[in-house]
Every structure is written in structure tokens, then in C-alpha cells.
């Protein structure tokens, strides 16, 4: 079951973690291809992971169980 408006469950946090990891990996690969070498900037990696996870969790917090943004449960 999906979480209701203004609530989160453990699946939301797990999915947020997956989004954070995937976004960070894609960003590292893209940056490495652009630069032509693999260079790891841990501060940038951490900021990318944190911001993508927070964005996903905030989206879930403001979405009801039917997927509507900023609407209470019917």
C-alpha cells in the first residue's frame, strides 16, 4: 500500500535510497565521459545523493495514495 498524504513508510525511504544511488552513479558516469577520465569528487557525490534522495522523499510526502500531488485522501 502506498503512503497517504503527509506520511511516509519504509518503502518510501528504500525507494529514495535506490533513487539516490542510481542518480549518483549516472552523474559519475556522465561526468567521467565528459571529462575523459574517472575522477571522484566525494563532496559532489554526497551532495548529488543527498539532494536526489530528499527530492524523492519530499515528492512522496506531498503525494497521496492515488498518486495525486498536494491533495488529501478522498
Secondary structure, 3 states (H helix, E strand, C coil): CCCCCCCCCHHHHHHHHHHHHHHHHHHHHHHHHHHCCCCCCHHHHHHHHHHHHHHHHHHHHCECCCCCECCCCC
